[in-house]
Structure formats: structure tokens, C-alpha cells
Amino acid sequence: MSDRIVAHYLVETAYPLEVAVAALAGEQSSGTFRATPGETPELLRQYGARVESLREIGEVAIPSLPGARSPSPPGMPIRQAEVQISWAVGNTGISLPTVWSTVLGNLFELHHFSGLKLIDIHFPEVFTQAYPGPAFAVEGTRTLTGVFGRPVIGTIVKPSVGLTPVATAELVDTLIEAGLDFIKDDELMGDPPHSPFAERFEAVMQVVDRHADRSGRKAMYAVNISGEIDAMRRQLDIVEKRGGTCAMLVLNSVGLAGVAEVRRLSGVALHGHRAGWGLYGRSPMLGMSYVAYQKFWRLIGVDHLHVNGLSNKFCEEDDSVIASARACLTPMFEDAARPDTVMPVFSSAQTAVQAAETYRRLGSNDLIYCCGGGIITHPGGIAAGVASVREAWDAAAAGISAKQYALDHPALAQALETFG
């Protein structure tokens, strides 16, 4: 199947499994709800979706989602199963938007299913010829930031909206002075009247450059360029001409084609924010897993991908967060000519407290570790907040408990007491 697109689903249905899965395969390829004269056996063989495997998991008492129908006679058991379905590349061409429509399209509305979730997807190697993949990813981001041997430590501009360009620059000045490696716009900040993009970016870059001249190391500012395609082109041009090193894209807002266009033009790292991810991932029986989701954006060429964080402020469980981060650091293609892993971004109520468990479970320090309140509200001040996070990661890498390390590292001790 290496030359076919293969999707792995979790399904739930009261229909006979073979009937429901056949309906899915037909709907998402050459078939429809009635036989048509044009669907010849030869066309079906060439373009029909193929059921590669079907494994029943068990029964459930009630349907997970409303709207599904039951076949006659009523009262059939509701069963869950794992299924793999494949498509010839000739169905979609090498087009990720068309693949998205194929594996994430009308199938979710089929009345056969009371649950349907994309668990994983396999892309044939031919897709690497059409899509560039990440340009910077882990090693490039480390080179741009000058950070090696530890996570890139960052934060988010807060308040998310409402700050003027001057106020934003003043905050960034304080954050870089405190020792931060990475600062990003909030996903809610775009090009509003109170903080025009060009004015905000220029004000911040003056601060970034001044600190770089002093320290020899340039902090990375991920400025949000998400918007209409023409506006993103203009703003990306501003970023590159002014010496910026990173642009942020809100992936679900901009879409596959928008990100692809930015990647085609970009000479800076692309920071992918997954705002809106809960629409796809929150239900266990609807949408898609992050393992599948992140593969689309890596192929297109995003360098960083948000994965949430441990003990976060949202509903996602820690196991899911770690699985997402590991997926970002796992190559998609065994024989790829270029690296295609990306830098996972941990955020959402992260502090020095979660560092040890994050390192233990991920087994890597290849990540961007973003702390908002965990740095800015540290009782010793912002510099102490940055120090506490670095100290927590130093302790984790050395195999020393944070509590023990904190005995002679007061910033970490304060963080553990305040946020623990």
C-alpha cells in the first residue's frame, strides 16, 4: 500500500460493519447513494476506495452521536471497529486540500455512523516531491535562536489584544531583558486598528535588534500574519525585509492553501498555531486525532506545531499531549531525503512545575516551552520566572528532582511554591 493514501478510522455503527464501511468507501470515491451508469467495473477497480482491513472492537449500549439510523430490523447492536481504507493517488493527485476532502469530507454525515474518527493517515512518498516540508524545524530553530542543549523558552504577548504597538514593544523589551528566547503574538492578535501590523512589528524589531546587538543572540518574535492571502504576502515581505526570523499562522483559520502559499514564499520559520483544534479532537468518536492532523501541516512546511501542555488549562489529557509531541518528532517517511520532523510547542498554563514530567515523558528537550503566567506572574519578577523555568529543565536533564534542585536555586523554589 506504499503507493496509496491510507486512512485509519475508528467507526461506530448499528449497520453490519461491512455494509457501513462499504458505504463510506463508496461515498468518498467513485460511488454515491444510487448506482450510476458511469461507475463501470473498470472505473471502480481504478478509482474506488478499497477497504484494506476491518477489526471489530466491541459493542456500546447507546450511540455516541445523534442522527444515525438503524437498519431493519430495529434493535441491532451498536458496534465499534477499526478500519483502514485506501485510495489511489490518481483520485486526488498530489493535492493536500483534495486529500483532506477525501479522508475528512462527507463521510462524517453518513447516516450509517454514530461515531467516526480519523486516527491516522499514510501519505505515499510522492507527496514529498510536491510539498517542501519544514525549512527550519528543530535544528534551524535552534540556529536562529542560538539555543542548544535545552528547550527554547518562550512566552506570549499578554494581554492578548488591546496593547498599542509601543506598549507591546515595551513588554517585549522587558521579556528579552529577562532572558526569554522566544516571544509570540497571541492568536487573537492580527492587524487591528489599535495595533497595526507594520507599526507593531517595527516597534518590536527595534527592541529585538537592540538586545541582539548587546548580547549577540537574537530573540525570535513569532508575529501573527494570519489573514487574507494578499495581506499575508505583504506582511511576510515586511517580516523578511526587516530581519524577522519567524511568522505565525493560525492553521485552521488560514487553511491548507493559505499555509502552502506562505511556505512557498517564506524565508523565515513558520510557527503553526492550532487554535480551534478542539473542533477536531475533543470528541473521542468524531473528528480526527492530532497524529493525523499534524501530518498535513508538516508536509506543507510548518516548522513549529502547538501540542498543548501537561496539566494544562484545557480538557486534553496528558497522554494525548505527549502522543502529539512525539508524533511531531517522529519522521513521516523512512527514506525521506530531508528531515520532516517539527518542533512541538508546549503551552497552556505551563510553569517550572511541569518541566520534569514533560522531559521524563517526552524523552527530549527538542521543544518550545511557552509559559505565560508561569513566567510573568512569578513572585520574584519576570527574570526570576525565566530563571525558574531554565532551572527546572536543568534539573530534569541532570536527573535531579526539582524540589532538591530548588534548595539552592531560589527562583525555582519560589515557582514550585507559587505554582505547585
Wavefront OBJ file of the C-alpha trace (Angstrom):
o trace
v 0.000 0.000 0.000
v 3.019 2.326 -0.060
v 1.762 3.879 -3.311
v -1.735 4.565 -1.927
v -3.201 7.042 0.553
v -4.255 5.014 3.581
v -6.584 6.303 6.303
v -7.194 4.546 9.604
v -10.606 5.208 11.194
v -12.462 4.361 14.363
v -16.110 3.779 13.426
v -19.348 3.111 15.290
v -22.493 1.790 13.598
v -25.652 -0.274 14.061
v -25.367 -1.472 10.462
v -23.457 -4.623 9.605
v -19.862 -3.420 9.679
v -19.145 -4.489 6.104
v -22.202 -2.582 4.840
v -21.352 0.633 6.709
v -17.705 0.596 5.686
v -18.610 -0.085 2.062
v -20.906 2.968 2.161
v -18.015 5.066 3.461
v -15.633 3.823 0.772
v -18.193 4.461 -1.957
v -19.165 7.934 -0.762
v -15.528 9.015 -0.583
v -14.537 7.754 -4.018
v -16.497 6.839 -7.144
v -19.873 5.908 -5.656
v -22.984 7.643 -4.389
v -26.264 6.598 -2.740
v -27.544 5.096 -6.012
v -25.713 3.162 -8.687
v -24.865 5.293 -11.710
v -24.230 4.042 -15.242
v -20.774 5.637 -15.360
v -19.411 3.619 -12.446
v -18.208 0.737 -14.546
v -16.313 -2.214 -13.055
v -13.145 -0.882 -14.688
v -13.606 2.609 -13.183
v -14.377 1.123 -9.796
v -11.233 -1.001 -9.864
v -9.093 2.006 -10.691
v -10.695 4.745 -8.600
v -12.869 3.086 -5.994
v -11.689 3.287 -2.382
v -10.503 -0.048 -1.047
v -11.228 -1.499 2.401
v -7.855 -2.842 3.468
v -8.714 -4.119 6.931
v -11.635 -4.267 9.366
v -11.365 -5.236 13.013
v -14.304 -5.190 15.395
v -13.573 -3.787 18.848
v -16.843 -4.335 20.694
v -20.361 -3.080 21.353
v -21.702 0.036 23.062
v -25.058 0.500 24.756
v -26.018 3.850 23.245
v -24.876 5.756 20.139
v -22.090 8.246 20.709
v -23.576 10.837 18.341
v -27.140 11.738 17.306
v -28.602 11.364 13.843
v -27.516 7.859 12.901
v -30.123 5.437 11.574
v -30.564 1.752 12.201
v -31.201 -0.846 9.542
v -34.171 -3.183 9.617
v -34.950 -4.915 11.870
v -34.513 -2.322 14.648
v -32.565 -3.101 17.777
v -29.339 -4.150 16.056
v -26.246 -3.918 18.287
v -24.108 -0.796 18.006
v -20.586 -1.903 17.250
v -17.255 -0.137 17.108
v -14.421 -1.145 14.814
v -11.107 -0.033 13.384
v -10.925 0.141 9.611
v -8.256 1.017 7.081
v -9.358 2.444 3.733
v -7.055 3.329 0.871
v -7.258 5.450 -2.269
v -5.129 5.585 -5.384
v -3.105 8.777 -5.711
v -4.836 9.143 -9.077
v -8.037 10.026 -7.216
v -6.608 13.144 -5.609
v -3.434 13.991 -7.445
v -0.731 15.388 -5.190
v -3.084 17.919 -3.606
v -3.467 18.077 0.157
v -6.767 20.017 0.010
v -8.224 17.242 -2.157
v -6.843 14.582 0.193
v -8.481 16.450 3.091
v -11.826 16.386 1.265
v -11.355 12.690 0.591
v -10.460 11.471 4.069
v -12.270 14.211 6.062
v -15.283 15.012 3.888
v -18.923 13.926 3.686
v -18.202 10.646 5.472
v -18.910 12.357 8.813
v -22.500 12.954 7.729
v -23.310 9.433 6.566
v -26.374 8.179 8.433
v -24.746 4.796 8.931
v -22.415 6.074 11.632
v -22.976 7.189 15.201
v -19.226 7.684 15.553
v -16.387 8.236 13.098
v -12.863 9.498 13.738
v -9.722 9.635 11.613
v -6.973 8.073 13.717
v -4.009 8.184 11.335
v -3.113 8.707 7.698
v -0.275 7.486 5.498
v 0.927 9.592 2.565
v 2.894 7.996 -0.267
v 6.444 9.250 -0.785
v 5.377 11.055 -3.961
v 3.865 13.840 -1.819
v 7.360 14.923 -0.774
v 8.000 15.911 -4.395
v 5.116 18.394 -4.391
v 5.332 19.784 -0.870
v 8.538 21.199 0.616
v 8.155 20.142 4.261
v 9.642 22.260 7.072
v 12.547 24.554 6.212
v 13.836 25.125 9.758
v 12.128 22.714 12.183
v 14.228 21.723 15.201
v 17.823 22.397 14.157
v 17.008 25.517 12.162
v 15.049 26.982 15.055
v 17.959 26.295 17.378
v 20.317 28.047 14.980
v 18.030 31.070 14.648
v 17.587 31.434 18.409
v 21.093 30.357 19.451
v 19.622 27.886 21.926
v 21.218 24.435 22.114
v 21.015 21.594 24.607
v 17.776 22.757 26.238
v 14.256 23.777 25.258
v 13.616 27.143 23.661
v 11.932 29.099 26.463
v 9.179 31.456 25.417
v 6.017 33.311 26.273
v 3.017 35.005 24.680
v 2.273 38.712 24.491
v -0.427 39.369 27.087
v -2.949 40.979 27.233
v -3.795 39.138 24.022
v -5.405 42.231 22.484
v -5.601 45.874 23.496
v -1.918 46.810 23.690
v -0.646 49.542 21.391
v 2.491 48.917 19.318
v 4.501 50.975 21.803
v 3.116 49.035 24.779
v 3.809 45.746 23.006
v 7.404 46.786 22.364
v 7.845 47.850 25.975
v 6.633 44.441 27.156
v 8.914 42.641 24.694
v 11.820 44.763 25.944
v 11.180 43.538 29.474
v 10.780 39.924 28.341
v 14.015 39.818 26.359
v 15.899 41.601 29.127
v 14.671 38.834 31.431
v 16.297 36.220 29.191
v 13.495 34.820 27.024
v 14.407 33.126 23.741
v 11.027 33.253 22.030
v 8.021 35.594 22.109
v 4.844 35.192 20.091
v 1.708 37.144 19.365
v -1.486 35.682 20.716
v -3.579 34.024 18.018
v -6.242 36.706 18.581
v -3.843 39.460 17.555
v -3.797 40.224 13.847
v -3.801 43.635 12.190
v -6.361 45.597 14.247
v -6.812 49.386 14.257
v -5.349 49.717 17.752
v -2.178 47.812 16.782
v -1.487 47.941 13.038
v 0.752 45.105 11.924
v 3.560 47.109 10.321
v 3.753 49.584 13.190
v 3.718 46.842 15.830
v 6.333 44.743 14.072
v 8.696 47.676 13.560
v 8.418 48.718 17.210
v 9.139 45.179 18.411
v 12.022 44.613 15.974
v 13.769 47.762 17.180
v 13.769 46.185 20.633
v 14.856 42.775 19.326
v 17.747 44.289 17.369
v 18.926 46.436 20.280
v 19.162 43.390 22.547
v 20.801 41.325 19.792
v 23.479 43.991 19.359
v 24.144 43.847 23.086
v 24.046 40.080 23.644
v 24.928 38.610 20.249
v 21.814 36.449 20.336
v 18.570 37.374 18.600
v 15.280 36.544 20.291
v 12.682 35.034 17.975
v 9.451 37.018 17.611
v 6.644 34.980 16.021
v 4.440 37.732 14.652
v 0.957 36.692 13.589
v 0.436 37.214 9.852
v -2.772 35.151 9.598
v -5.299 36.764 7.291
v -6.269 37.071 3.647
v -3.641 35.684 1.281
v -2.676 39.044 -0.248
v -2.290 40.551 3.223
v -0.164 37.608 4.355
v 2.116 38.078 1.334
v 2.584 41.769 2.200
v 3.189 41.085 5.865
v 5.609 38.239 5.185
v 7.559 40.619 2.951
v 7.718 43.120 5.809
v 8.965 40.426 8.201
v 11.726 39.299 5.879
v 12.905 42.761 4.812
v 13.028 43.923 8.426
v 15.122 40.940 9.553
v 12.453 38.942 11.363
v 13.023 35.236 11.859
v 9.525 33.821 12.373
v 5.927 34.278 11.247
v 2.946 32.734 12.990
v -0.004 31.179 11.173
v -3.302 30.172 12.766
v -3.608 26.977 10.768
v -7.338 26.326 10.962
v -8.135 29.934 10.053
v -5.745 30.219 7.125
v -6.265 26.712 5.747
v -4.074 24.372 3.761
v -3.872 26.528 0.638
v -3.046 29.650 2.646
v -0.237 27.967 4.556
v 1.086 26.419 1.334
v 1.295 29.845 -0.299
v 3.121 31.355 2.678
v 5.546 28.422 2.744
v 6.232 28.872 -0.969
v 7.284 32.476 -0.400
v 8.798 32.237 3.070
v 12.408 32.523 4.100
v 11.592 32.546 7.824
v 10.457 29.886 10.279
v 6.702 29.236 10.313
v 5.045 28.867 13.698
v 1.840 26.839 13.440
v -0.888 27.591 15.990
v -3.715 25.061 16.206
v -6.433 27.381 17.615
v -9.768 25.663 17.060
v -8.249 22.220 17.440
v -10.977 21.172 19.883
v -13.435 21.020 16.978
v -11.472 18.077 15.603
v -10.003 16.435 18.661
v -12.254 16.818 21.683
v -14.783 14.086 20.930
v -13.451 10.521 21.138
v -15.854 9.489 18.351
v -15.805 12.425 15.954
v -13.160 14.344 14.028
v -9.543 13.282 13.856
v -6.560 12.607 16.055
v -3.657 15.008 16.307
v -1.404 12.271 14.920
v -3.293 12.564 11.621
v -3.794 16.338 11.791
v -0.145 17.279 12.198
v 0.955 15.309 9.125
v -0.880 17.671 6.768
v 0.859 20.745 8.184
v 4.295 19.121 8.275
v 4.056 18.184 4.615
v 3.115 21.756 3.695
v 6.117 23.056 5.619
v 5.256 24.400 9.070
v 8.292 24.378 11.413
v 6.610 24.535 14.843
v 3.315 22.966 15.930
v 1.363 23.585 19.133
v 0.589 20.452 21.139
v -0.872 21.919 24.366
v 0.978 21.096 27.622
v 0.878 18.868 30.675
v -1.565 19.677 33.478
v -2.956 22.295 31.113
v -5.877 24.698 31.401
v -7.851 22.852 28.717
v -9.600 19.495 28.678
v -6.893 17.470 26.931
v -5.293 14.665 28.927
v -1.546 14.445 29.402
v -1.259 11.161 27.476
v -2.751 12.860 24.423
v -0.358 15.822 24.713
v 2.694 13.581 24.855
v 1.449 11.454 21.952
v 1.038 14.639 19.899
v 4.544 15.884 20.707
v 6.088 12.505 19.941
v 4.287 12.450 16.608
v 5.857 15.813 15.703
v 9.320 14.391 16.442
v 8.737 11.141 14.525
v 9.752 11.048 10.827
v 6.845 10.520 8.418
v 8.900 8.873 5.678
v 11.553 6.233 6.293
v 13.704 7.176 3.311
v 12.991 10.881 3.132
v 15.729 12.950 1.513
v 15.120 15.762 4.001
v 14.196 15.903 7.711
v 10.449 16.270 8.164
v 10.131 16.388 11.944
v 8.976 19.653 13.525
v 9.406 21.431 16.835
v 6.493 20.758 19.225
v 5.303 23.793 21.168
v 4.154 23.224 24.742
v 1.911 25.950 26.128
v -1.299 26.471 28.111
v -0.679 27.156 31.819
v 2.870 25.814 31.737
v 5.305 26.682 34.532
v 8.512 25.325 36.034
v 6.351 22.711 37.754
v 5.604 20.669 34.604
v 9.161 20.673 33.227
v 10.373 17.498 34.911
v 7.368 15.417 33.889
v 7.439 16.825 30.364
v 11.095 15.832 29.980
v 10.559 12.413 31.555
v 7.643 11.533 29.323
v 8.826 13.090 26.088
v 12.440 11.987 26.480
v 13.691 15.039 24.604
v 14.395 18.728 25.052
v 13.595 19.486 21.422
v 10.616 21.714 22.085
v 9.492 25.283 22.574
v 8.267 25.661 26.151
v 5.902 28.645 26.391
v 4.897 29.930 29.813
v 2.591 32.897 30.230
v 1.622 33.398 33.838
v 4.296 30.883 34.867
v 6.894 33.497 33.933
v 5.141 36.859 34.032
v 3.430 36.327 37.425
v 6.429 34.771 39.178
v 6.660 36.447 42.617
v 10.318 37.315 42.015
v 9.556 39.077 38.747
v 9.824 38.129 35.094
v 13.572 37.457 35.160
v 13.086 35.096 38.082
v 10.249 33.443 36.168
v 12.547 32.770 33.215
v 15.295 31.551 35.551
v 12.878 29.190 37.310
v 11.902 27.501 34.039
v 15.509 27.107 32.920
v 16.470 25.745 36.336
v 13.605 23.261 36.231
v 14.806 21.958 32.863
v 18.432 21.849 34.039
v 17.332 19.737 36.989
v 15.279 17.428 34.790
v 18.156 16.900 32.348
v 20.515 16.175 35.247
v 18.117 13.661 36.768
v 17.683 15.716 39.936
v 14.258 16.339 41.410
v 13.015 19.903 41.129
v 12.467 20.006 44.879
v 16.086 19.030 45.556
v 17.443 21.425 42.931
v 15.364 24.232 44.401
v 17.274 24.080 47.693
v 19.981 26.295 46.215
v 18.008 27.847 43.349
v 15.611 30.393 44.891
v 13.782 31.286 41.652
v 12.813 27.628 41.178
v 11.878 27.337 44.850
v 9.516 30.291 44.539
v 7.964 28.851 41.375
v 7.330 25.473 42.977
v 5.741 27.125 45.998
v 3.604 29.506 43.909
v 2.530 27.254 41.039
v 2.891 23.774 42.525
l 1 2 3 4 5 6 7 8 9 10 11 12 13 14 15 16 17 18 19 20 21 22 23 24 25 26 27 28 29 30 31 32 33 34 35 36 37 38 39 40 41 42 43 44 45 46 47 48 49 50 51 52 53 54 55 56 57 58 59 60 61 62 63 64 65 66 67 68 69 70 71 72 73 74 75 76 77 78 79 80 81 82 83 84 85 86 87 88 89 90 91 92 93 94 95 96 97 98 99 100 101 102 103 104 105 106 107 108 109 110 111 112 113 114 115 116 117 118 119 120 121 122 123 124 125 126 127 128 129 130 131 132 133 134 135 136 137 138 139 140 141 142 143 144 145 146 147 148 149 150 151 152 153 154 155 156 157 158 159 160 161 162 163 164 165 166 167 168 169 170 171 172 173 174 175 176 177 178 179 180 181 182 183 184 185 186 187 188 189 190 191 192 193 194 195 196 197 198 199 200 201 202 203 204 205 206 207 208 209 210 211 212 213 214 215 216 217 218 219 220 221 222 223 224 225 226 227 228 229 230 231 232 233 234 235 236 237 238 239 240 241 242 243 244 245 246 247 248 249 250 251 252 253 254 255 256 257 258 259 260 261 262 263 264 265 266 267 268 269 270 271 272 273 274 275 276 277 278 279 280 281 282 283 284 285 286 287 288 289 290 291 292 293 294 295 296 297 298 299 300 301 302 303 304 305 306 307 308 309 310 311 312 313 314 315 316 317 318 319 320 321 322 323 324 325 326 327 328 329 330 331 332 333 334 335 336 337 338 339 340 341 342 343 344 345 346 347 348 349 350 351 352 353 354 355 356 357 358 359 360 361 362 363 364 365 366 367 368 369 370 371 372 373 374 375 376 377 378 379 380 381 382 383 384 385 386 387 388 389 390 391 392 393 394 395 396 397 398 399 400 401 402 403 404 405 406 407 408 409 410 411 412 413 414 415 416 417 418 419 420
